[in-house]
């Protein structure tokens, strides 16, 4: 594996093990959503999508941290970490999920706004470094929890995933009342404080980490193609601390794993690793960033994401390692827990583990194929996969292993990307941001969304 693409996920193996202790505490019961644990064979497609979005949302709502409201890193304890750990990037997905829940009437808009304000108020007082947040925070105190020995400061990739959600929220909560006014005001203030340009170290590339204790010791330039496209888009979108096109062109888009152009299973892959890498590449940056008609000098991003997904599926159907359970109704390789610890699964790193978020978060790109998987997971395997927070993180029929865990960064994209398939809601909101539109233009992107009037914040 290339360090610059899988680094974040390889680090997580330091904090995971094959045996987990489940966190039992379920806060916020006074506003909780009752789970539906019985597998209902009478559901039509729309009802099934409703149920999956609603039950998965419980991870962010019922299991959200009781003090901060932020998304907990995972539903289980690992080694020295437990329910105090909240994730900044996962919270970005969670903020988007709250919007979906309000629009789908799982909760009221007032409840959604109140929880979002709780999160924003907490972040406003939490640790930040040159405007950027760390990967993990203590959900009660707002203090940094180090991610690895020297990763105890700013993480601009996690910060970008967080603000993809927060800018979407700012565009959604437009009412003239004290709660929604406060949400917009504080998001704007925090957004304008992020010193994206500082994270270049005066070079033509962004650097992932900075620590007040270790400086730039992590030494991790962000080069593509990977999940970090959103980081460059938001860095270019900043009003006060933006990067210019040369940083994107010479940094992210100047790498030996950026352009591809080869065919796999007779499907052309424009960008990235051979066979595409783990499927979260097609999800994380595109929970808000609309790939429909989005293109630049490197690729058409709808083609990129759809073809990446189809290649991942074709590999699982081909199943060269002959693993039990792989096929057209059970595919999807991406980063997740596994029987041997956390790993970034892909066709070139296949460890017999299927991760539900891979196919389910790909609904916009492969709706029929993803629905086939969803029905199999729920109707046929629900007794092993379905829980109070939606589907378990991962499983392996080959190893007879079924995770006891859920992760924010896996559960969130399921809700959000299914909604983007159904209504395009999060795409419409995020792309309506005037800063994002300016940032995309400055990076020489084209998109139908850039021709539409913006929604003033």
N, C-alpha and C positions, 0 to 999 in steps of 0.2 A: 504494500500500500504506500501511497505517497503521503508524506507527513503533512503537507499543507492542506490536504482535503480531509483526512480522517483523524487529525490530531485531536480535535475536540472530543470525539467519541472514544478514541483510545484511552484518553485520560480517565474517562468514566469507569474504566475497568478497575481503577485504583479504589473505587468506592462501591463496587458491587461484588457479590459472591453468588454462588449457586444456591445458597439457602437464605431465605429472607424471613423476617418477622413482620407480620402484617400490622399496620397501624389501625387500631380499633376505634379511636376517637372520631366521632362524627359531629363537628360543631355546626352551629347555625340551624339546629333542628327546628327552631320556631318558624323558619321560612323554607323548610326543606321540600324536596320533591320526592314523592313516594316511588320507589323503584318497582318495576314490573318484572318479577323473576320467572314467572311461568311462561314457557315458550308458547306463543299464540300462533297456531297454524292457519288461522283465518285472515291474516293480514294481507292486504294488497300492497303494491309497491310503495305507494305514497305513505300509507300507514306505517310500513316498516321503516322508511326513512325518517318519519316523525319520531318513532320510538327510539331509533338508534341515536338521533341527535339529542333527544330529551334525556335519555338515560346516561349517555356519555357526558352530557352537561352537568350531571350531578357531581362529577369529579371536581369541577370548578366552583360549583355552587354549595352543595352540602359539605364538601370536603375542602373548600377554600379555607385558608388560614383564618382563625377566628379574630385575630387582632388586625392583621394587615389586609385581609381579604384577598391576598395574592394566591397564586397557584402553588401548591406544594410540589416539590420536585417529583416525588413519587408517592405511591400509596403504602409503601413498606419501608421499614428501616433497613439500612445497610451499614455494616461495620459501626463506625462511630457517629453516624448521622441519622436523624429521625425526622419527626414531623415539624421541627422548627425550621427546616430548610425550605425556603421558597425560591422559585426560579424566575429570573427576569424575562427571559425569552418565552418560557411557558406561560407567563402571565400575559404577555402580548397576545398569545393565542386565546387565553382565557377571557380577556377583555372583548375580543371579537365574538367569542362564544356567548357572552352575556348579551350582546346586541342581537345575535340570532335568536336566543331564548326569548327576548322581549318581542321580537317580530313574530315569532311562532306562538306567542301567548303561553309559553311555559311559565313565565313570570310576568309581572307588570312592568311597564316602562319606568314607573317610579321606583320599583325594587331594583331594576337594572341600573338606573342612574345613581341610586344610593350606594350600591355596592361598588360601582365604578368610582364614585367620589371617595369612598373609603380607601380604595387602592391608590388613587392619585394623591390623596392627602398623605398617605403613608410614604409613598415614593418621594414626595416633595421634601420630606425630612430625613430620608434614608441616606446612607453613604453614597457618594458619587465622586468621581475623579475627573477633573476637567470636563464635567458635565455628563460623563458616561457612568453607567452602573456596572457593578460586578456581576458575575454569572449567578452567584448565590447570595441571598441575604438571610439574616435571621428574621423570621416573620413576625417576631414580637418586638425586637429592639431596632431593627433597621440597620444593624451592623453587618459588615461583610463577613461571610463565611468563605474561607479560601477553598478554591476548587482543586488546586494542587499546591505543592510546596511553594512555588513562586508565583502562582496565579491567585493573587490576593488583592486585586485592584480592578481597574477598568477592563471591561470586555466589550468592545464596540460591536461585535457580531450579536451577542445577546441583547445589547442596547438597541440595535437596529430591529431585531425581532420584537422587542418591547414596544418601540415607537411605531412600528408598522401597525400595531394594535391601537396605540394611543392616538395616533393621527386619525385612524378610522373612527375611533370614539369621538374625537373632537368634531368630526364632520357629521356625526350622528346626533349628538346631544346639542341641538341648536335652539332649544326652547329658551325663552327669556324668563328664567326663574332662578332663584339663588343656587340651587344644586347644579343645574346644567351650566350656568354662568361660571361657577367655580371650577367645574371640570375643564371647561375650555380655557379659562385663564391660566390655571396651573399647568396644564399640558403645554400651552404656548410658552410659558416661562421656562419650563424644563427643556423643551425642544430647542429653544433659542440659546440655551446654555451649553449645549453639546459642542465641544471644540473639535469637530471632525478634522479640520485641517491640521491641528496639532498632532494628530495621530499619524501623520505622514513622516514625521521626523525630517521635514524639509526634503523628502524624496518623492518620487513619482509612484508611490504605492501606500496603501493604508496598512498599519500594523495593528494586529488583533488585540494585544494586551499592553497595559502599563500598570505598574505597581508602585505605590509610595514607598515600599520597603525594598523592592528589587528593580525598580526602574524598568528598562526595556529588556530585562534579562530573558524573557520568554522568546524574544526575537522571532516573531512569527508574522512575516509579511503575508497579506491576504491576496492570493493569486488564484485565478479560476481555471476551469469552470467547476463550481460547487454551489453550496447553499448560500453563499455570501453576496450574490448579486444585489440583494436588497440593501446591504451595507453601503455599497458604492452609490446606489440610487439615492439613498437618504443623505449620504455625505454630500452629494452634489446638490441636494434639495435645500440644504441649510441656507437661511437668509444671511446669517452673520459669520458662519465658519465653514463655507462650502469648499469643496475641492473642485479642480477644473478637469476638463476632459482628458488632459494628458495623464493625470493620475489614474484614471480608469483605463485608458488605452495602454499605458506602459506598465501598469500594475496588474489589475485583474485580468485584462484581456491579452497579456503578454506572458504566456506560460506554455510549457510543452504539453500540458494536459487541457488546454483551452479548446482549440479547434480539433475536430475529429474528421467527419466527412465520410467515414467508412460505413459499410453495411454489415449488419448483424441480423441473422435470420431474414435476410433480404429487406431489411428496414434501415434506412439511412439515419445515422446519428450525427447531427451537425456539430455538437460540442461535447467535450468532456472525455472521461475515461472510456476505454473500450467497454462495450456493453452498458455504459451509462452510469455505473456506480450505484449506490443505494438510492432508493426512490425518494428519499426526503429532499433530494436536490430539486425535484419537480414540485415540491410542496411548500417548504418554508418561506422562500422568497415570494411565493405566488399566492399566499393567503390574502394579501391585499393587492399586490402588483398584478394587474390583469394581463395575462399572456395572449389574449385574443387580439390578433393583429399587431402584437408588439414585436418590433424587430429593430435591429441595428446592423452594423457592418458584419457582425459575427453570425447572426442566426435570426430566424423567425422562432419566437419562443413558444408559440403554440405547437409548431412542428417539433421543436426540441422536446417539449414535455410529453406530448402524445407519443412520439416515437420512442423516447426513453421508456415510457410505461409499457408500450407494446413489446419492446425488446425484453424487458424484465419478465413479462408474462410469457413470451415465447420460450424463453430459457426454462422457466418452470414447467411448461408443457413438454418441452424436449427432455428435461430432467436427466441430463447426462450422467448424474451420479446415482440415478435410480432410487431416490429417496421415497419412502412411503408417504402417500398423501398428496404429492405434488400433482397439479393438473389444471385444467381450465376452470375448475370450480374452487381451486385452492392455490393461489399464487401471490407473490408479493414479498420481495426481499429488500429490507431497509435496516437502518440502525435500530436496535432494540435489545432488551434482555434476551438471554438465551440460556440453554442448559449448561453452558460453560462460562457464563458471565456476560457482560455487555459487549456487543460487537456490531460493527457496521456491515451488515449482510448485503451481498450483491452477487451477480453471476460469477464474479471472479473471487468472491469470498463467501462461498455457499457452505453453510454449516448445518443444513437440514432444518432450518428454522423459518417458519412463515410468520409474518408480522401483520396483523389485521390492518393497521393504519396504512400499509403500503398500497393495497388495492382500494381500500375505502376512501382514502384521501385523493385517489386518482379518478374519482367519479367524473369530474369535468372532462377529462381526456378520454376515458373509456367507459362511458355510462353503462352500456349493455354488459360488457365484460366484468365491470365492478359489481353490478347488480347480481350477476350470476354467483360471484364470490360471496356477496352479502347474504344471499338466500341460503347458500350452503353453510356458512358460518352460523347463521341464526337457526334455521329450521332443522338442519342435519347434525350440527355440532354444538348446538346451544347449551346442552347439558355440561359441556366441558369448557366452553369459551365465554358464555354470557354471564355477566355479573351485575352488581348494583351500580357499577360505573361504566357500563357498556362492555365491550369485549376486552378480554385479558390482553396483556401487552404482546405476547408471542406464544408460539407453541411449536412442538416438533412431534409429529406422529411417528417419525423414524425412531426417535429416542423415547417415545412415550412420556414426553415432558410438556407440562402446561404451566405457564407462568402464574405466580401468585400476585403479580404486580401490575400496576398501571403507571404510566409516566405522562406528565403534563405535555411534553413535546410530541407525544404520540396521540394522546386523546384529543388535544386541541384541533389539529388539522383535520381530523375526521369530521367534527362538527362544522368547521368553517368551510372546508372544501366541498362537502356535500351541499352546503347552502349556496356556495358559488355555482355549483352545478344546477341547483334548483331555481335560483333567482338572480345570481350575480351580485347579491347584496353587498358583500364586503369589497368586492372589486369596484363597484360603483362608488362606494363611499371613499375608499382610499384614493382612487384615481381622481376624485373631485377636489383633492387638496391642491390649492394653487402652487404651493411649494414643490410638491411632487411633480406636477406638470412642468414647472420650470426646470427642475432637476433632470427630468427625462430629456427635455429639449437640449439642455446643456451637454448631455452625454450623447447626443445625436441619435436618440431613439425616435421611432415613429410609432404612433398608436392612434386608433380611432378616438380614444378618450381625449387626446390632445386637441381635437377639433371641437370639443363640446364646451359650453360655458362652465366655468368653475363655480362651486358653491363657496361663498365667502364664509370664513370662519369667524 
